[in-house]
Amino acid sequence: MEESCRRAVELGLPSIAFTEHADWIRGPHAVFDVQGYFGCIESCRAAYPDLRVLSGVEMGEPHLFPEAARTLLSAPFDRVLASVHCVEWEGRHVDASERGFLTPANIEAVFHLYLREVLALLESDQQFLVLAHLDYPKRYWPAEPRYEEGRYEKEFRAILRAAAARDVALEVNTTRGGDAARFLCPGPLILGWWYEEGGRAISFGSDAHRPEAVAAGFDLAQRVSSEAGFKPNTDPTGFWMR
Ligand SMILES: [Zn+2]
């Protein structure tokens, strides 16, 4: 984490947020060590006093674990993200990133299930501030059939309306870098729908997991968000707003 702070300062970033995973589906090894985590945050703040170091959590499928999520959120997080990684498939919860899971034969059905789970998260009474990587399975999409957001427009718009209604920020996740339409998660088309459906805020996440990747792809994310109608915030830790 301190290396990531060093990288942030090197890049001239005013702030950094560490949104550690809490993935109850992934099992006991993925349980959040609150004390250890906040200890690290304090060390980072002490080592880099001029950098705004935000604490945070990315809760995977928190609506399926409301008690555990509530307990975790009693900790003083600055940023609370929620996301869906898994769908229930043939009797078990499978992460879309699982090797060999997504195939040309099942992708359509799995993605419909995935989007339904995201909607369920938004329609639950689970508290959170940012919806992370809305179309996450696109990272692991099989070569055929091609991923086309337009095929799922109705579902996406229903999700975006629900997100706008509860006033969460939509994350633009840049973890894969590269070409906007293929790798920004979500891409330009969905950001346009977000604006049209009344979305107010966008958050950028490089999902870095390692210091070299901090803020990678942010130039592209900013350009695309700006084209979709969103503007930078005067608060350097704030969301981009419409
Ligand atoms: Zn995630």
Boltz pocket constraint, residues with backbone or C-beta under 6 A from the ligand:
constraints:
  - pocket:
      binder: B
      contacts: [[A, 58], [A, 83], [A, 85], [A, 132], [A, 133]]
      max_distance: 6.0
